[in-house]
Amino acid sequence: MLTAPIVDYDSLARCLLREYLKPHTDIKVMGECGNGFAAVQALTDPDTARRPNLLFLEIQMP
């Protein structure tokens, strides 16, 4: 099983992605982050068992 957080500033987009992932029982959403700083904190957890295998990250580029 893959574990993955969802990172997006838009809560509706995070909700939509979570809905898209529901049929994929091999992916466990381990949490959501609303900004990059929170994502870095979650991804650098010293407990390696809590580190994700996959990351859904929305970025805005100019």
mmJSON file of the N, C-alpha and C atoms, coordinates in Angstrom:
{"data_MODEL":{"atom_site":{
"group_PDB":["ATOM","ATOM","ATOM","ATOM","ATOM","ATOM","ATOM","ATOM","ATOM","ATOM","ATOM","ATOM","ATOM","ATOM","ATOM","ATOM","ATOM","ATOM","ATOM","ATOM","ATOM","ATOM","ATOM","ATOM","ATOM","ATOM","ATOM","ATOM","ATOM","ATOM","ATOM","ATOM","ATOM","ATOM","ATOM","ATOM","ATOM","ATOM","ATOM","ATOM","ATOM","ATOM","ATOM","ATOM","ATOM","ATOM","ATOM","ATOM","ATOM","ATOM","ATOM","ATOM","ATOM","ATOM","ATOM","ATOM","ATOM","ATOM","ATOM","ATOM","ATOM","ATOM","ATOM","ATOM","ATOM","ATOM","ATOM","ATOM","ATOM","ATOM","ATOM","ATOM","ATOM","ATOM","ATOM","ATOM","ATOM","ATOM","ATOM","ATOM","ATOM","ATOM","ATOM","ATOM","ATOM","ATOM","ATOM","ATOM","ATOM","ATOM","ATOM","ATOM","ATOM","ATOM","ATOM","ATOM","ATOM","ATOM","ATOM","ATOM","ATOM","ATOM","ATOM","ATOM","ATOM","ATOM","ATOM","ATOM","ATOM","ATOM","ATOM","ATOM","ATOM","ATOM","ATOM","ATOM","ATOM","ATOM","ATOM","ATOM","ATOM","ATOM","ATOM","ATOM","ATOM","ATOM","ATOM","ATOM","ATOM","ATOM","ATOM","ATOM","ATOM","ATOM","ATOM","ATOM","ATOM","ATOM","ATOM","ATOM","ATOM","ATOM","ATOM","ATOM","ATOM","ATOM","ATOM","ATOM","ATOM","ATOM","ATOM","ATOM","ATOM","ATOM","ATOM","ATOM","ATOM","ATOM","ATOM","ATOM","ATOM","ATOM","ATOM","ATOM","ATOM","ATOM","ATOM","ATOM","ATOM","ATOM","ATOM","ATOM","ATOM","ATOM","ATOM","ATOM","ATOM","ATOM","ATOM","ATOM","ATOM","ATOM","ATOM","ATOM","ATOM","ATOM"],
"id":[1,2,3,4,5,6,7,8,9,10,11,12,13,14,15,16,17,18,19,20,21,22,23,24,25,26,27,28,29,30,31,32,33,34,35,36,37,38,39,40,41,42,43,44,45,46,47,48,49,50,51,52,53,54,55,56,57,58,59,60,61,62,63,64,65,66,67,68,69,70,71,72,73,74,75,76,77,78,79,80,81,82,83,84,85,86,87,88,89,90,91,92,93,94,95,96,97,98,99,100,101,102,103,104,105,106,107,108,109,110,111,112,113,114,115,116,117,118,119,120,121,122,123,124,125,126,127,128,129,130,131,132,133,134,135,136,137,138,139,140,141,142,143,144,145,146,147,148,149,150,151,152,153,154,155,156,157,158,159,160,161,162,163,164,165,166,167,168,169,170,171,172,173,174,175,176,177,178,179,180,181,182,183,184,185,186],
"type_symbol":["N","C","C","N","C","C","N","C","C","N","C","C","N","C","C","N","C","C","N","C","C","N","C","C","N","C","C","N","C","C","N","C","C","N","C","C","N","C","C","N","C","C","N","C","C","N","C","C","N","C","C","N","C","C","N","C","C","N","C","C","N","C","C","N","C","C","N","C","C","N","C","C","N","C","C","N","C","C","N","C","C","N","C","C","N","C","C","N","C","C","N","C","C","N","C","C","N","C","C","N","C","C","N","C","C","N","C","C","N","C","C","N","C","C","N","C","C","N","C","C","N","C","C","N","C","C","N","C","C","N","C","C","N","C","C","N","C","C","N","C","C","N","C","C","N","C","C","N","C","C","N","C","C","N","C","C","N","C","C","N","C","C","N","C","C","N","C","C","N","C","C","N","C","C","N","C","C","N","C","C","N","C","C","N","C","C"],
"label_atom_id":["N","CA","C","N","CA","C","N","CA","C","N","CA","C","N","CA","C","N","CA","C","N","CA","C","N","CA","C","N","CA","C","N","CA","C","N","CA","C","N","CA","C","N","CA","C","N","CA","C","N","CA","C","N","CA","C","N","CA","C","N","CA","C","N","CA","C","N","CA","C","N","CA","C","N","CA","C","N","CA","C","N","CA","C","N","CA","C","N","CA","C","N","CA","C","N","CA","C","N","CA","C","N","CA","C","N","CA","C","N","CA","C","N","CA","C","N","CA","C","N","CA","C","N","CA","C","N","CA","C","N","CA","C","N","CA","C","N","CA","C","N","CA","C","N","CA","C","N","CA","C","N","CA","C","N","CA","C","N","CA","C","N","CA","C","N","CA","C","N","CA","C","N","CA","C","N","CA","C","N","CA","C","N","CA","C","N","CA","C","N","CA","C","N","CA","C","N","CA","C","N","CA","C","N","CA","C","N","CA","C","N","CA","C","N","CA","C"],
"label_alt_id":[null,null,null,null,null,null,null,null,null,null,null,null,null,null,null,null,null,null,null,null,null,null,null,null,null,null,null,null,null,null,null,null,null,null,null,null,null,null,null,null,null,null,null,null,null,null,null,null,null,null,null,null,null,null,null,null,null,null,null,null,null,null,null,null,null,null,null,null,null,null,null,null,null,null,null,null,null,null,null,null,null,null,null,null,null,null,null,null,null,null,null,null,null,null,null,null,null,null,null,null,null,null,null,null,null,null,null,null,null,null,null,null,null,null,null,null,null,null,null,null,null,null,null,null,null,null,null,null,null,null,null,null,null,null,null,null,null,null,null,null,null,null,null,null,null,null,null,null,null,null,null,null,null,null,null,null,null,null,null,null,null,null,null,null,null,null,null,null,null,null,null,null,null,null,null,null,null,null,null,null,null,null,null,null,null,null],
"label_comp_id":["MET","MET","MET","LEU","LEU","LEU","THR","THR","THR","ALA","ALA","ALA","PRO","PRO","PRO","ILE","ILE","ILE","VAL","VAL","VAL","ASP","ASP","ASP","TYR","TYR","TYR","ASP","ASP","ASP","SER","SER","SER","LEU","LEU","LEU","ALA","ALA","ALA","ARG","ARG","ARG","CYS","CYS","CYS","LEU","LEU","LEU","LEU","LEU","LEU","ARG","ARG","ARG","GLU","GLU","GLU","TYR","TYR","TYR","LEU","LEU","LEU","LYS","LYS","LYS","PRO","PRO","PRO","HIS","HIS","HIS","THR","THR","THR","ASP","ASP","ASP","ILE","ILE","ILE","LYS","LYS","LYS","VAL","VAL","VAL","MET","MET","MET","GLY","GLY","GLY","GLU","GLU","GLU","CYS","CYS","CYS","GLY","GLY","GLY","ASN","ASN","ASN","GLY","GLY","GLY","PHE","PHE","PHE","ALA","ALA","ALA","ALA","ALA","ALA","VAL","VAL","VAL","GLN","GLN","GLN","ALA","ALA","ALA","LEU","LEU","LEU","THR","THR","THR","ASP","ASP","ASP","PRO","PRO","PRO","ASP","ASP","ASP","THR","THR","THR","ALA","ALA","ALA","ARG","ARG","ARG","ARG","ARG","ARG","PRO","PRO","PRO","ASN","ASN","ASN","LEU","LEU","LEU","LEU","LEU","LEU","PHE","PHE","PHE","LEU","LEU","LEU","GLU","GLU","GLU","ILE","ILE","ILE","GLN","GLN","GLN","MET","MET","MET","PRO","PRO","PRO"],
"label_asym_id":["A","A","A","A","A","A","A","A","A","A","A","A","A","A","A","A","A","A","A","A","A","A","A","A","A","A","A","A","A","A","A","A","A","A","A","A","A","A","A","A","A","A","A","A","A","A","A","A","A","A","A","A","A","A","A","A","A","A","A","A","A","A","A","A","A","A","A","A","A","A","A","A","A","A","A","A","A","A","A","A","A","A","A","A","A","A","A","A","A","A","A","A","A","A","A","A","A","A","A","A","A","A","A","A","A","A","A","A","A","A","A","A","A","A","A","A","A","A","A","A","A","A","A","A","A","A","A","A","A","A","A","A","A","A","A","A","A","A","A","A","A","A","A","A","A","A","A","A","A","A","A","A","A","A","A","A","A","A","A","A","A","A","A","A","A","A","A","A","A","A","A","A","A","A","A","A","A","A","A","A","A","A","A","A","A","A"],
"label_entity_id":["1","1","1","1","1","1","1","1","1","1","1","1","1","1","1","1","1","1","1","1","1","1","1","1","1","1","1","1","1","1","1","1","1","1","1","1","1","1","1","1","1","1","1","1","1","1","1","1","1","1","1","1","1","1","1","1","1","1","1","1","1","1","1","1","1","1","1","1","1","1","1","1","1","1","1","1","1","1","1","1","1","1","1","1","1","1","1","1","1","1","1","1","1","1","1","1","1","1","1","1","1","1","1","1","1","1","1","1","1","1","1","1","1","1","1","1","1","1","1","1","1","1","1","1","1","1","1","1","1","1","1","1","1","1","1","1","1","1","1","1","1","1","1","1","1","1","1","1","1","1","1","1","1","1","1","1","1","1","1","1","1","1","1","1","1","1","1","1","1","1","1","1","1","1","1","1","1","1","1","1","1","1","1","1","1","1"],
"label_seq_id":[1,1,1,2,2,2,3,3,3,4,4,4,5,5,5,6,6,6,7,7,7,8,8,8,9,9,9,10,10,10,11,11,11,12,12,12,13,13,13,14,14,14,15,15,15,16,16,16,17,17,17,18,18,18,19,19,19,20,20,20,21,21,21,22,22,22,23,23,23,24,24,24,25,25,25,26,26,26,27,27,27,28,28,28,29,29,29,30,30,30,31,31,31,32,32,32,33,33,33,34,34,34,35,35,35,36,36,36,37,37,37,38,38,38,39,39,39,40,40,40,41,41,41,42,42,42,43,43,43,44,44,44,45,45,45,46,46,46,47,47,47,48,48,48,49,49,49,50,50,50,51,51,51,52,52,52,53,53,53,54,54,54,55,55,55,56,56,56,57,57,57,58,58,58,59,59,59,60,60,60,61,61,61,62,62,62],
"pdbx_PDB_ins_code":[null,null,null,null,null,null,null,null,null,null,null,null,null,null,null,null,null,null,null,null,null,null,null,null,null,null,null,null,null,null,null,null,null,null,null,null,null,null,null,null,null,null,null,null,null,null,null,null,null,null,null,null,null,null,null,null,null,null,null,null,null,null,null,null,null,null,null,null,null,null,null,null,null,null,null,null,null,null,null,null,null,null,null,null,null,null,null,null,null,null,null,null,null,null,null,null,null,null,null,null,null,null,null,null,null,null,null,null,null,null,null,null,null,null,null,null,null,null,null,null,null,null,null,null,null,null,null,null,null,null,null,null,null,null,null,null,null,null,null,null,null,null,null,null,null,null,null,null,null,null,null,null,null,null,null,null,null,null,null,null,null,null,null,null,null,null,null,null,null,null,null,null,null,null,null,null,null,null,null,null,null,null,null,null,null,null],
"Cartn_x":[0.838,0.0,0.881,0.495,1.188,0.521,1.328,0.799,1.149,0.215,0.43,-0.325,0.338,-0.388,-0.868,-1.843,-2.328,-1.953,-1.264,-0.837,-1.433,-2.287,-2.894,-3.449,-3.305,-3.818,-5.347,-5.955,-7.405,-8.071,-8.883,-9.507,-10.466,-11.131,-12.021,-11.236,-10.073,-9.231,-8.74,-8.387,-7.963,-9.103,-10.289,-11.477,-11.742,-11.635,-11.858,-10.836,-9.577,-8.544,-8.783,-9.198,-9.517,-10.64,-11.641,-12.737,-12.223,-11.345,-10.768,-9.973,-9.372,-8.535,-9.319,-10.566,-11.356,-11.381,-11.565,-11.607,-10.25,-9.177,-7.838,-7.487,-7.884,-7.696,-6.238,-5.367,-3.938,-3.219,-3.958,-3.385,-4.114,-3.363,-3.936,-3.525,-4.505,-4.221,-3.913,-2.695,-2.247,-2.45,-2.996,-3.266,-3.308,-3.611,-3.686,-2.921,-2.307,-1.608,-2.097,-2.293,-2.792,-1.722,-0.449,0.632,1.946,2.934,4.221,4.941,4.852,5.534,5.01,3.695,3.099,3.496,3.613,4.011,5.437,6.35,7.743,7.813,7.063,7.041,6.54,5.481,4.925,5.863,6.557,7.414,8.744,9.145,10.431,10.263,9.189,8.928,10.092,10.66,11.783,11.406,10.133,9.668,9.519,10.466,10.464,9.23,8.558,7.347,6.203,6.314,5.261,5.569,6.686,7.027,6.271,5.774,4.953,5.781,5.098,5.693,5.399,4.382,3.857,3.38,3.461,3.048,2.181,0.998,0.15,0.313,1.01,1.409,0.965,0.223,-0.196,0.696,1.318,2.144,1.663,1.866,1.498,2.777,2.963,4.167,3.776,4.639,4.325,4.388],
"Cartn_y":[-1.18,0.0,1.24,2.215,3.49,4.465,5.276,6.333,7.666,8.612,9.891,11.015,12.178,13.367,14.145,15.002,15.891,17.312,18.029,19.395,20.326,21.216,22.214,23.324,24.555,25.673,25.737,25.13,25.181,23.956,24.174,23.051,22.27,22.943,22.227,21.302,21.736,20.894,19.672,19.866,18.729,17.736,18.254,17.398,16.616,17.276,16.622,15.513,15.787,14.767,13.579,13.854,12.757,11.89,12.513,11.76,10.927,11.505,10.77,9.547,9.639,8.552,7.456,7.71,6.714,5.333,5.219,3.885,3.156,3.885,3.289,2.833,1.627,1.119,0.843,0.911,0.703,2.003,3.134,4.413,4.914,5.146,5.665,7.124,8.018,9.437,9.624,10.051,10.139,11.52,12.427,13.756,14.784,16.009,17.12,18.299,19.063,20.281,21.403,22.582,23.711,24.641,24.364,25.204,24.422,24.981,24.308,24.114,25.092,24.973,23.778,23.635,22.492,21.181,21.193,19.976,19.578,20.543,20.238,19.66,20.216,19.682,18.239,17.965,16.613,15.628,16.072,15.167,14.88,15.692,15.48,14.932,14.214,13.585,12.654,12.77,11.892,10.41,10.117,8.732,8.277,7.501,7.095,6.287,5.68,4.919,5.846,7.128,8.09,8.857,8.596,9.279,8.656,9.496,8.982,8.333,7.51,6.905,7.725,8.574,9.302,10.655,11.678,13.017,13.621,14.105,14.854,16.323,17.048,18.414,19.341,20.365,21.353,22.569,23.006,24.209,25.199,26.469,27.516,28.147,28.088,28.644,29.884,30.902,32.094,31.825],
"Cartn_z":[0.0,0.0,0.0,-0.825,-0.876,0.084,0.739,1.59,0.954,1.016,0.345,1.042,1.216,1.642,0.413,0.614,-0.436,-0.03,-0.922,-0.634,-1.68,-1.233,-2.117,-1.236,-1.652,-0.857,-0.882,-1.891,-2.082,-1.445,-0.435,0.275,-0.624,-1.563,-2.477,-3.409,-3.848,-4.702,-3.927,-2.658,-1.831,-1.669,-1.456,-1.303,-2.589,-3.732,-5.014,-5.254,-4.967,-5.155,-4.237,-3.015,-2.083,-2.651,-3.261,-3.886,-5.062,-5.876,-7.005,-6.537,-5.365,-4.865,-4.147,-3.799,-3.054,-3.708,-5.023,-5.632,-5.603,-5.368,-5.377,-3.958,-3.643,-2.284,-1.944,-2.941,-2.697,-2.327,-2.258,-1.861,-0.627,0.439,1.681,1.82,1.854,2.063,3.539,3.827,5.211,5.818,5.045,5.577,4.47,4.869,3.932,4.5,3.611,3.99,3.091,3.676,2.92,2.402,2.747,2.237,2.247,1.597,1.468,2.785,3.67,4.96,5.755,5.801,6.513,5.848,4.525,3.802,4.152,4.197,4.545,5.95,6.871,8.237,8.252,7.503,7.479,6.798,5.758,4.98,5.65,6.589,7.254,8.665,8.882,10.177,10.512,11.707,12.067,12.121,12.31,12.319,10.863,10.372,8.96,8.577,9.528,9.228,8.809,9.171,8.828,7.541,6.916,5.671,4.504,3.594,2.491,1.387,0.579,-0.607,-1.851,-1.753,-2.897,-2.407,-3.261,-2.871,-3.966,-3.581,-4.504,-4.14,-5.008,-4.713,-5.836,-5.503,-6.484,-6.292,-7.366,-7.294,-8.327,-8.03,-8.971,-9.47,-10.77,-11.389,-12.191,-12.207,-13.004,-14.495],
"occupancy":[1.0,1.0,1.0,1.0,1.0,1.0,1.0,1.0,1.0,1.0,1.0,1.0,1.0,1.0,1.0,1.0,1.0,1.0,1.0,1.0,1.0,1.0,1.0,1.0,1.0,1.0,1.0,1.0,1.0,1.0,1.0,1.0,1.0,1.0,1.0,1.0,1.0,1.0,1.0,1.0,1.0,1.0,1.0,1.0,1.0,1.0,1.0,1.0,1.0,1.0,1.0,1.0,1.0,1.0,1.0,1.0,1.0,1.0,1.0,1.0,1.0,1.0,1.0,1.0,1.0,1.0,1.0,1.0,1.0,1.0,1.0,1.0,1.0,1.0,1.0,1.0,1.0,1.0,1.0,1.0,1.0,1.0,1.0,1.0,1.0,1.0,1.0,1.0,1.0,1.0,1.0,1.0,1.0,1.0,1.0,1.0,1.0,1.0,1.0,1.0,1.0,1.0,1.0,1.0,1.0,1.0,1.0,1.0,1.0,1.0,1.0,1.0,1.0,1.0,1.0,1.0,1.0,1.0,1.0,1.0,1.0,1.0,1.0,1.0,1.0,1.0,1.0,1.0,1.0,1.0,1.0,1.0,1.0,1.0,1.0,1.0,1.0,1.0,1.0,1.0,1.0,1.0,1.0,1.0,1.0,1.0,1.0,1.0,1.0,1.0,1.0,1.0,1.0,1.0,1.0,1.0,1.0,1.0,1.0,1.0,1.0,1.0,1.0,1.0,1.0,1.0,1.0,1.0,1.0,1.0,1.0,1.0,1.0,1.0,1.0,1.0,1.0,1.0,1.0,1.0,1.0,1.0,1.0,1.0,1.0,1.0],
"B_iso_or_equiv":[0.0,0.0,0.0,0.0,0.0,0.0,0.0,0.0,0.0,0.0,0.0,0.0,0.0,0.0,0.0,0.0,0.0,0.0,0.0,0.0,0.0,0.0,0.0,0.0,0.0,0.0,0.0,0.0,0.0,0.0,0.0,0.0,0.0,0.0,0.0,0.0,0.0,0.0,0.0,0.0,0.0,0.0,0.0,0.0,0.0,0.0,0.0,0.0,0.0,0.0,0.0,0.0,0.0,0.0,0.0,0.0,0.0,0.0,0.0,0.0,0.0,0.0,0.0,0.0,0.0,0.0,0.0,0.0,0.0,0.0,0.0,0.0,0.0,0.0,0.0,0.0,0.0,0.0,0.0,0.0,0.0,0.0,0.0,0.0,0.0,0.0,0.0,0.0,0.0,0.0,0.0,0.0,0.0,0.0,0.0,0.0,0.0,0.0,0.0,0.0,0.0,0.0,0.0,0.0,0.0,0.0,0.0,0.0,0.0,0.0,0.0,0.0,0.0,0.0,0.0,0.0,0.0,0.0,0.0,0.0,0.0,0.0,0.0,0.0,0.0,0.0,0.0,0.0,0.0,0.0,0.0,0.0,0.0,0.0,0.0,0.0,0.0,0.0,0.0,0.0,0.0,0.0,0.0,0.0,0.0,0.0,0.0,0.0,0.0,0.0,0.0,0.0,0.0,0.0,0.0,0.0,0.0,0.0,0.0,0.0,0.0,0.0,0.0,0.0,0.0,0.0,0.0,0.0,0.0,0.0,0.0,0.0,0.0,0.0,0.0,0.0,0.0,0.0,0.0,0.0,0.0,0.0,0.0,0.0,0.0,0.0],
"pdbx_formal_charge":[null,null,null,null,null,null,null,null,null,null,null,null,null,null,null,null,null,null,null,null,null,null,null,null,null,null,null,null,null,null,null,null,null,null,null,null,null,null,null,null,null,null,null,null,null,null,null,null,null,null,null,null,null,null,null,null,null,null,null,null,null,null,null,null,null,null,null,null,null,null,null,null,null,null,null,null,null,null,null,null,null,null,null,null,null,null,null,null,null,null,null,null,null,null,null,null,null,null,null,null,null,null,null,null,null,null,null,null,null,null,null,null,null,null,null,null,null,null,null,null,null,null,null,null,null,null,null,null,null,null,null,null,null,null,null,null,null,null,null,null,null,null,null,null,null,null,null,null,null,null,null,null,null,null,null,null,null,null,null,null,null,null,null,null,null,null,null,null,null,null,null,null,null,null,null,null,null,null,null,null,null,null,null,null,null,null],
"auth_seq_id":[1,1,1,2,2,2,3,3,3,4,4,4,5,5,5,6,6,6,7,7,7,8,8,8,9,9,9,10,10,10,11,11,11,12,12,12,13,13,13,14,14,14,15,15,15,16,16,16,17,17,17,18,18,18,19,19,19,20,20,20,21,21,21,22,22,22,23,23,23,24,24,24,25,25,25,26,26,26,27,27,27,28,28,28,29,29,29,30,30,30,31,31,31,32,32,32,33,33,33,34,34,34,35,35,35,36,36,36,37,37,37,38,38,38,39,39,39,40,40,40,41,41,41,42,42,42,43,43,43,44,44,44,45,45,45,46,46,46,47,47,47,48,48,48,49,49,49,50,50,50,51,51,51,52,52,52,53,53,53,54,54,54,55,55,55,56,56,56,57,57,57,58,58,58,59,59,59,60,60,60,61,61,61,62,62,62],
"auth_comp_id":["MET","MET","MET","LEU","LEU","LEU","THR","THR","THR","ALA","ALA","ALA","PRO","PRO","PRO","ILE","ILE","ILE","VAL","VAL","VAL","ASP","ASP","ASP","TYR","TYR","TYR","ASP","ASP","ASP","SER","SER","SER","LEU","LEU","LEU","ALA","ALA","ALA","ARG","ARG","ARG","CYS","CYS","CYS","LEU","LEU","LEU","LEU","LEU","LEU","ARG","ARG","ARG","GLU","GLU","GLU","TYR","TYR","TYR","LEU","LEU","LEU","LYS","LYS","LYS","PRO","PRO","PRO","HIS","HIS","HIS","THR","THR","THR","ASP","ASP","ASP","ILE","ILE","ILE","LYS","LYS","LYS","VAL","VAL","VAL","MET","MET","MET","GLY","GLY","GLY","GLU","GLU","GLU","CYS","CYS","CYS","GLY","GLY","GLY","ASN","ASN","ASN","GLY","GLY","GLY","PHE","PHE","PHE","ALA","ALA","ALA","ALA","ALA","ALA","VAL","VAL","VAL","GLN","GLN","GLN","ALA","ALA","ALA","LEU","LEU","LEU","THR","THR","THR","ASP","ASP","ASP","PRO","PRO","PRO","ASP","ASP","ASP","THR","THR","THR","ALA","ALA","ALA","ARG","ARG","ARG","ARG","ARG","ARG","PRO","PRO","PRO","ASN","ASN","ASN","LEU","LEU","LEU","LEU","LEU","LEU","PHE","PHE","PHE","LEU","LEU","LEU","GLU","GLU","GLU","ILE","ILE","ILE","GLN","GLN","GLN","MET","MET","MET","PRO","PRO","PRO"],
"auth_asym_id":["A","A","A","A","A","A","A","A","A","A","A","A","A","A","A","A","A","A","A","A","A","A","A","A","A","A","A","A","A","A","A","A","A","A","A","A","A","A","A","A","A","A","A","A","A","A","A","A","A","A","A","A","A","A","A","A","A","A","A","A","A","A","A","A","A","A","A","A","A","A","A","A","A","A","A","A","A","A","A","A","A","A","A","A","A","A","A","A","A","A","A","A","A","A","A","A","A","A","A","A","A","A","A","A","A","A","A","A","A","A","A","A","A","A","A","A","A","A","A","A","A","A","A","A","A","A","A","A","A","A","A","A","A","A","A","A","A","A","A","A","A","A","A","A","A","A","A","A","A","A","A","A","A","A","A","A","A","A","A","A","A","A","A","A","A","A","A","A","A","A","A","A","A","A","A","A","A","A","A","A","A","A","A","A","A","A"],
"auth_atom_id":["N","CA","C","N","CA","C","N","CA","C","N","CA","C","N","CA","C","N","CA","C","N","CA","C","N","CA","C","N","CA","C","N","CA","C","N","CA","C","N","CA","C","N","CA","C","N","CA","C","N","CA","C","N","CA","C","N","CA","C","N","CA","C","N","CA","C","N","CA","C","N","CA","C","N","CA","C","N","CA","C","N","CA","C","N","CA","C","N","CA","C","N","CA","C","N","CA","C","N","CA","C","N","CA","C","N","CA","C","N","CA","C","N","CA","C","N","CA","C","N","CA","C","N","CA","C","N","CA","C","N","CA","C","N","CA","C","N","CA","C","N","CA","C","N","CA","C","N","CA","C","N","CA","C","N","CA","C","N","CA","C","N","CA","C","N","CA","C","N","CA","C","N","CA","C","N","CA","C","N","CA","C","N","CA","C","N","CA","C","N","CA","C","N","CA","C","N","CA","C","N","CA","C","N","CA","C","N","CA","C","N","CA","C","N","CA","C"],
"pdbx_PDB_model_num":[1,1,1,1,1,1,1,1,1,1,1,1,1,1,1,1,1,1,1,1,1,1,1,1,1,1,1,1,1,1,1,1,1,1,1,1,1,1,1,1,1,1,1,1,1,1,1,1,1,1,1,1,1,1,1,1,1,1,1,1,1,1,1,1,1,1,1,1,1,1,1,1,1,1,1,1,1,1,1,1,1,1,1,1,1,1,1,1,1,1,1,1,1,1,1,1,1,1,1,1,1,1,1,1,1,1,1,1,1,1,1,1,1,1,1,1,1,1,1,1,1,1,1,1,1,1,1,1,1,1,1,1,1,1,1,1,1,1,1,1,1,1,1,1,1,1,1,1,1,1,1,1,1,1,1,1,1,1,1,1,1,1,1,1,1,1,1,1,1,1,1,1,1,1,1,1,1,1,1,1,1,1,1,1,1,1]
}}}
